[in-house]
Amino acid sequence: MTSQAVFVRDGDRFLATELALGPWAPGALHGGAPAALLLNAFAAASPSPALVPARITYEFVRPVPVGPLGVRIEVVRPGRRVTLLDGFLTDPEGIEVARARALLLVPSELDAGTATPPPFPGPEAGQVNDWTDERPMFATHAMEIRFVEGVFREPGPATAWFRLRHPLIAGEPMAPLELVAAAGDFGNGIASELSWSEHMFINPDLTLYIERAPAGEWLAVQSQMRVTQGSVAMAESVLWDERGRIGRAIQALLVGPRAT
């Protein structure tokens, strides 16, 4: 039976369920799951409700296992208007598997009138995710994905709407920013320039710039990948809700043939 949440809180640790699994290695999580978990911890550790996450940079140091996982937050730079936090995710042996740094800022009170609605249809017009798998995993069972440009299985730029089908943490309300981290890690997956069957394109990092928290349950990821011989491959995504742009996601990619 499929779990009803991506993580289960167990004291000061978190047990990842099969809903957190990724496509690259057996027993390893999709990057969006630990990214969302660390963002949840950053929000809880914020020294003031006036401060909001503006940038989060993740380093996926090792494959993140199913669990139990430990989370630790450290204050690097405290401040009333600018704060820096470091977050660490450890495996059952206490080995660091992921880390992140969050920049928290006070939002602007000014308005230059630059907000615009998304230049593509909303989620109601999207096509259902073409990637199906009987095994529960993050991309197929934790997330609902609707494409308005491109599909998983065809190379090229793509735009898709995402929402979480299940809570991030069992028994706890879902925060809008958790969806930003969960969906922001999909840029390389939905917009690959290479075939899934023959290549891997793993991101050892993820940087999110967040202009504001999304309104509503849907978030769109508008993505493209660049792969050029002799250069580091990258995936770049613009993030939207149904009102307008909310941020950007950038991933450096390790690209190569799949092992046979």
C-alpha distance (Angstrom), angle and dihedral (degrees) to the residues before:
residue distance angle dihedral
M1 . . .
T2 3.80 . .
S3 3.80 115.8 .
Q4 3.80 120.2 -111.0
A5 3.82 96.5 -133.6
V6 3.80 138.3 32.4
F7 3.84 92.8 -125.5
V8 3.79 135.3 17.9
R9 3.79 118.3 -149.1
D10 3.82 111.9 -128.1
G11 3.81 108.6 -179.1
D12 3.80 106.4 -64.9
R13 3.82 92.6 -16.0
F14 3.79 135.9 73.7
L15 3.78 126.4 -134.1
A16 3.79 112.5 -148.4
T17 3.80 114.6 -142.3
E18 3.80 128.2 -151.0
L19 3.83 87.3 -90.6
A20 3.81 87.7 74.2
L21 3.83 96.2 56.4
G22 3.80 122.3 121.0
P23 3.82 135.1 -150.2
W24 3.80 103.2 -113.4
A25 3.82 107.9 67.2
P26 3.83 134.3 12.3
G27 3.80 111.4 -98.6
A28 3.82 94.3 9.4
L29 3.79 122.8 120.4
H30 3.79 128.4 -120.0
G31 3.81 108.3 -106.7
G32 3.80 92.3 -119.4
A33 3.82 92.2 65.8
P34 3.84 99.1 57.8
A35 3.81 89.6 36.5
A36 3.80 89.9 58.3
L37 3.81 91.5 44.4
L38 3.81 92.1 53.8
L39 3.80 90.9 46.5
N40 3.81 88.6 53.4
A41 3.81 88.6 53.3
F42 3.82 92.7 47.7
A43 3.80 90.8 52.7
A44 3.81 90.9 50.4
A45 3.83 91.0 49.5
S46 3.82 96.3 48.3
P47 3.83 107.8 126.6
S48 3.81 92.4 -144.0
P49 3.82 137.2 24.7
A50 3.81 86.5 -135.3
L51 3.82 90.3 68.6
V52 3.81 120.6 79.4
P53 3.83 131.8 -176.1
A54 3.81 110.3 -92.5
R55 3.79 100.5 168.2
I56 3.79 133.1 11.2
T57 3.80 122.8 -176.7
Y58 3.80 117.6 -166.9
E59 3.79 128.6 -163.3
F60 3.80 114.3 -162.8
V61 3.80 96.3 -153.0
R62 3.81 97.7 178.3
P63 3.80 136.3 -4.2
V64 3.82 106.2 -68.8
P65 3.83 109.3 -126.8
V66 3.78 128.5 -143.3
G67 3.81 91.2 -96.0
P68 2.98 165.2 153.0
L69 3.81 90.9 -102.5
G70 3.79 129.1 -169.2
V71 3.81 123.0 -144.6
R72 3.82 124.6 -158.5
I73 3.82 128.0 179.1
E74 3.82 124.5 -163.3
V75 3.82 128.2 -171.1
V76 3.82 109.2 -127.1
R77 3.80 98.5 173.5
P78 3.80 121.6 8.1
G79 3.80 119.6 -157.8
R80 3.78 145.6 144.9
R81 3.82 94.2 -120.0
V82 3.83 103.8 18.1
T83 3.80 126.3 33.5
L84 3.81 132.1 171.9
L85 3.81 121.6 -155.1
D86 3.80 130.0 -176.9
G87 3.79 121.1 -152.3
F88 3.80 129.5 -164.4
L89 3.80 131.4 -166.0
T90 3.82 118.4 -160.2
D91 3.80 132.9 -169.9
P92 3.84 125.6 -127.6
E93 3.85 90.3 -80.2
G94 3.80 91.8 52.4
I95 3.82 93.5 -106.8
E96 3.79 115.2 145.5
V97 3.81 111.4 -112.3
A98 3.82 101.4 167.1
R99 3.79 138.5 10.3
A100 3.78 136.1 -175.6
R101 3.80 141.3 -174.3
A102 3.79 119.7 -145.3
L103 3.79 125.0 -159.5
L104 3.81 111.1 -156.0
L105 3.82 120.7 -164.5
V106 3.79 139.5 175.5
P107 3.85 107.5 -105.4
S108 3.79 119.9 -114.1
E109 3.80 119.7 -96.9
L110 3.83 90.8 -157.6
D111 3.80 128.3 88.7
A112 3.81 122.7 -154.8
G113 3.81 92.5 -179.3
T114 3.81 95.6 -115.3
A115 3.82 98.1 132.1
T116 3.82 114.9 117.7
P117 3.83 132.4 174.2
P118 3.82 120.1 -107.8
P119 3.84 113.7 -75.9
F120 3.82 91.6 -134.3
P121 3.83 138.0 56.4
G122 3.78 123.7 -73.5
P123 3.83 126.7 -106.8
E124 3.80 93.1 -87.6
A125 3.83 88.1 68.2
G126 3.81 95.6 46.7
Q127 3.80 128.0 111.5
V128 3.79 117.8 -118.5
N129 3.81 117.1 -100.2
D130 3.83 108.3 -80.8
W131 3.82 92.9 -153.7
T132 3.79 108.6 91.6
D133 3.78 127.5 174.8
E134 3.78 131.0 168.1
R135 3.80 90.3 -143.5
P136 3.81 111.0 85.5
M137 3.80 111.9 -114.2
F138 3.78 139.8 151.0
A139 3.81 99.1 -96.2
T140 3.79 96.6 46.9
H141 3.80 107.2 28.4
A142 3.83 108.7 21.0
M143 3.81 95.1 43.6
E144 3.78 131.4 50.3
I145 3.81 107.8 -147.5
R146 3.82 127.2 -169.6
F147 3.81 119.4 -176.3
V148 3.80 122.4 -145.2
E149 3.83 92.9 171.5
G150 3.81 126.7 25.3
V151 3.82 128.3 -15.1
F152 3.81 135.9 -115.2
R153 3.78 95.9 -102.4
E154 3.83 100.2 48.5
P155 3.83 122.8 72.7
G156 3.79 119.1 -117.2
P157 3.81 142.6 63.6
A158 3.79 116.7 -35.5
T159 3.79 142.0 -174.6
A160 3.79 122.3 -157.3
W161 3.79 138.5 168.8
F162 3.81 117.4 -128.8
R163 3.77 135.9 -165.3
L164 3.79 132.6 167.0
R165 3.80 113.7 -110.2
H166 3.82 92.1 -163.1
P167 3.82 136.0 31.3
L168 3.78 116.9 -87.6
I169 3.83 90.9 -130.7
A170 3.80 120.6 26.8
G171 3.80 113.8 -105.8
E172 3.80 94.4 6.3
P173 3.82 128.3 106.3
M174 3.76 117.0 -105.8
A175 3.82 118.0 -114.5
P176 3.83 118.7 -144.9
L177 3.81 92.2 -126.7
E178 3.81 91.0 60.0
L179 3.80 87.7 66.7
V180 3.83 90.1 54.5
A181 3.80 91.2 59.6
A182 3.81 94.5 38.9
A183 3.82 94.4 51.5
G184 3.81 98.0 31.4
D185 3.81 90.9 70.8
F186 3.83 92.6 62.1
G187 3.82 99.1 76.7
N188 3.81 95.4 99.6
G189 3.80 91.1 44.0
I190 3.78 100.4 52.5
A191 3.82 97.9 36.5
S192 3.79 104.9 39.3
E193 3.80 116.6 155.4
L194 3.82 88.9 -156.1
S195 3.79 133.6 62.7
W196 3.80 117.3 -91.1
S197 3.81 92.1 -141.5
E198 3.81 95.7 57.6
H199 3.81 105.9 27.9
M200 3.78 144.1 48.5
F201 3.81 123.0 -146.8
I202 3.78 106.7 -178.1
N203 3.80 121.8 178.2
P204 3.84 113.9 -142.9
D205 3.80 89.0 -173.6
L206 3.79 143.1 30.7
T207 3.79 130.0 -165.9
L208 3.80 120.8 -165.4
Y209 3.79 124.2 -166.8
I210 3.79 108.4 -165.2
E211 3.80 119.3 -163.8
R212 3.79 92.7 177.8
A213 3.78 141.1 -22.1
P214 3.81 114.4 -84.1
A215 3.79 118.9 -101.9
G216 3.79 113.9 -134.8
E217 3.78 131.3 8.5
W218 3.84 98.7 -70.8
L219 3.82 128.8 79.5
A220 3.81 124.7 -177.9
V221 3.81 124.0 -143.8
Q222 3.83 113.4 -158.2
S223 3.80 104.8 -168.4
Q224 3.77 146.1 176.4
M225 3.82 132.5 176.3
R226 3.80 129.2 -146.0
V227 3.80 118.9 -154.6
T228 3.82 116.7 173.1
Q229 3.81 126.9 162.8
G230 3.80 110.9 -103.2
S231 3.82 93.4 17.0
V232 3.78 133.4 91.9
A233 3.80 109.5 -102.0
M234 3.79 117.6 -124.2
A235 3.79 139.7 -172.1
E236 3.80 118.2 -151.1
S237 3.79 124.1 -169.1
V238 3.78 135.9 -176.5
L239 3.81 112.5 -147.9
W240 3.81 122.4 -143.5
D241 3.77 141.4 174.0
E242 3.80 123.3 -160.7
R243 3.83 90.9 -85.0
G244 3.80 98.0 50.8
R245 3.77 147.7 -74.2
I246 3.80 117.4 -17.6
G247 3.80 104.6 173.4
R248 3.78 150.5 -54.1
A249 3.81 138.1 -89.5
I250 3.82 126.3 -154.8
Q251 3.81 128.2 -171.9
A252 3.81 131.8 -175.8
L253 3.80 109.7 -144.9
L254 3.79 137.1 -144.0
V255 3.80 101.7 -148.7
G256 3.78 127.9 -172.3
P257 3.80 146.0 117.2
R258 3.79 118.3 -59.2
A259 3.78 115.4 -105.4
T260 3.80 112.6 -103.0
